[in-house]
Amino acid sequence: GGAEVCAEVFFDDFQVDGRRVLVLGMLKSRDPEELLGALRADDFDLVVCCNAPTPRGTPASELMKVAQAMGCDDVQSFDKVDAALSYAYRGLRAEDALLVAGSLYVVGEARPVLRTIIA
């Protein structure tokens, strides 16, 4: 599926000399273990979970528990997409890579936030 392809491109096609950071929020209709596994979440140096901005979103705290159970070492949880991105971006260096994935609600909200943070 799409998450597997996303992870394959992220890990195999990009030369990342630094840390890999995942910001993730998703809908309740998806299986968190399946999505985190497909994205290879345990291969990231930092996983930042957030609530998707919709009542149909999986709570970030639930995503965090799943990520920890699958062996992710550094996992954080935030209620809002902008807070998750601010946290993730604050520690980034030029050699690091950030992936925002999961629900299109999260990715859609992340785009303008990242434009503001990066500007």
C-alpha positions as CSV (number, residue, x, y, z in Angstrom):
1,G,0.0,0.0,0.0
2,G,0.8,3.7,0.1
3,A,2.5,3.6,3.5
4,E,4.9,0.9,2.5
5,V,5.9,2.8,-0.7
6,C,6.2,6.0,1.3
7,A,8.6,4.3,3.8
8,E,10.5,2.6,1.0
9,V,11.2,5.9,-0.8
10,F,12.0,7.7,2.5
11,F,14.5,5.1,3.7
12,D,15.9,3.9,0.4
13,D,15.9,6.8,-2.0
14,F,16.9,9.7,0.3
15,Q,20.4,10.0,1.6
16,V,19.9,11.1,5.2
17,D,23.1,11.7,7.2
18,G,21.2,12.8,10.4
19,R,18.1,11.8,12.3
20,R,14.9,10.7,10.8
21,V,11.8,12.2,12.4
22,L,8.2,11.0,11.8
23,V,5.1,13.2,12.6
24,L,2.0,11.0,12.4
25,G,-1.7,11.4,13.0
26,M,-4.4,9.1,11.6
27,L,-8.1,8.3,11.5
28,K,-9.8,5.6,13.6
29,S,-10.7,3.7,10.5
30,R,-7.1,2.6,10.1
31,D,-5.2,0.1,12.3
32,P,-2.4,1.9,14.1
33,E,-0.2,-1.2,14.3
34,E,-0.6,-1.8,10.6
35,L,0.2,1.8,9.6
36,L,3.1,2.3,12.0
37,G,4.5,-1.1,10.8
38,A,4.1,-0.1,7.2
39,L,5.9,3.2,7.8
40,R,8.7,1.4,9.6
41,A,8.1,3.7,12.6
42,D,10.7,1.8,14.7
43,D,13.4,2.8,12.2
44,F,12.8,6.5,13.0
45,D,14.9,8.3,15.6
46,L,11.9,10.3,16.8
47,V,8.2,9.6,16.4
48,V,5.8,12.5,17.2
49,C,2.1,11.6,17.3
50,C,-0.7,14.0,17.0
51,N,-4.5,14.1,16.8
52,A,-5.9,14.4,13.3
53,P,-8.0,17.6,13.2
54,T,-11.3,15.7,13.0
55,P,-13.6,13.9,15.4
56,R,-12.8,10.7,13.5
57,G,-9.1,10.8,14.5
58,T,-7.2,8.3,16.6
59,P,-6.1,9.8,19.9
60,A,-2.4,10.7,19.8
61,S,-1.9,9.0,23.2
62,E,-3.1,5.7,21.6
63,L,-0.7,6.1,18.7
64,M,2.1,6.8,21.2
65,K,1.4,3.5,23.1
66,V,1.4,1.5,19.9
67,A,4.7,3.1,18.7
68,Q,6.3,2.4,22.1
69,A,5.0,-1.2,22.0
70,M,6.6,-1.8,18.6
71,G,10.0,-0.6,19.9
72,C,10.2,3.1,19.0
73,D,12.7,4.6,21.4
74,D,11.7,8.3,21.4
75,V,8.0,8.9,21.1
76,Q,6.1,12.1,21.9
77,S,2.4,13.0,21.8
78,F,0.6,16.2,21.1
79,D,-3.0,17.2,20.8
80,K,-2.5,19.5,17.8
81,V,-0.7,19.1,14.5
82,D,1.1,22.5,14.9
83,A,2.4,21.6,18.3
84,A,3.7,18.3,17.1
85,L,5.4,20.0,14.1
86,S,6.9,22.7,16.3
87,Y,8.4,20.1,18.6
88,A,9.7,18.0,15.8
89,Y,11.2,20.9,13.9
90,R,12.8,22.5,16.9
91,G,15.4,19.8,17.2
92,L,16.1,19.4,13.4
93,R,19.5,20.1,11.8
94,A,20.2,20.5,8.2
95,E,21.3,16.8,7.8
96,D,18.0,15.5,9.4
97,A,14.8,14.5,7.5
98,L,11.2,15.0,8.6
99,L,8.3,12.9,7.3
100,V,4.7,13.9,8.0
101,A,2.3,11.0,7.3
102,G,-1.0,9.3,8.2
103,S,-4.2,11.1,7.5
104,L,-4.6,13.7,4.8
105,Y,-6.2,15.8,7.5
106,V,-2.8,15.9,9.2
107,V,-0.7,16.4,6.1
108,G,-3.1,19.2,4.9
109,E,-2.9,21.0,8.2
110,A,0.9,20.5,8.3
111,R,1.7,22.2,5.0
112,P,0.9,25.8,5.9
113,V,2.4,25.3,9.4
114,L,5.7,24.1,7.9
115,R,5.8,26.9,5.5
116,T,5.5,29.3,8.4
117,I,8.1,27.5,10.6
118,I,10.6,27.2,7.7
119,A,10.2,30.8,6.4
